[in-house]
Amino acid sequence: TDIVELLVRGYGLVTTAEARQAGVPVGRLRRLTEAGLLTHLARGCYAATSRIEGLDDWGRHKEDARAFAISCGADAHLIGWSSVVCWQLPTVGTPPSLPAIVRPSAPGLGPSSTAYGRILVAQLPPEHRYGMHRYGLMSQAWTAVDLARRVPLHHALVVADGVARNGHDLRTAAACMAG
């Protein structure tokens, strides 16, 4: 029941840090994973296996993205299809194999990849950063414009149309993206 309570409080996800703080040994999380009751989604982040098994590909990508963003820390913001699915915007095709986050540019930081996702760095205007429960997302407008630079046009138009229908102005985000 203590793990279930942590999962409820964490909107379906629990981290090793939260478990420790609640007095749950990390070894117990590992044993529950080995028993098939928990699924390890990202470094130090778990979900109930019963919840993960019932998801379609986009639903699984959303949970992987949320877990990856949480594991990357407070300055991580989901981008690309990972942001699209978390904003509940229209999706096209199959999700990417790994989620993606962006961090603010800082000396010594560069893009990298892990087994759980891709990490990019960029100048992130404060007006386009949104904090969700335990992780960040770039704005819907930023997400649509940034995605349009990376995916086939017809996929980008589906997302941009959804963002515009939600009342967001894509020009403000495009103005922030030099080049």
Buried (B, 14 or more C-beta within 10 A) or exposed (E): EEBEEBBEEBEBBBBBEBBEEEEBEEEEBBEBBEEEBBBBBBBBBBBBBEBBEEBEEBBBBBBBBBBBBBBBEEEBBBBBBBBBBBBEBBBBEEBBEBBBBBBBEEEEEEEEEEEBBBBBBBEBBEEBBBEBEBBBBBBBBBBBBBBBEEBEEEBBBBBBEBBBEEEBEBEBBBEBBEE
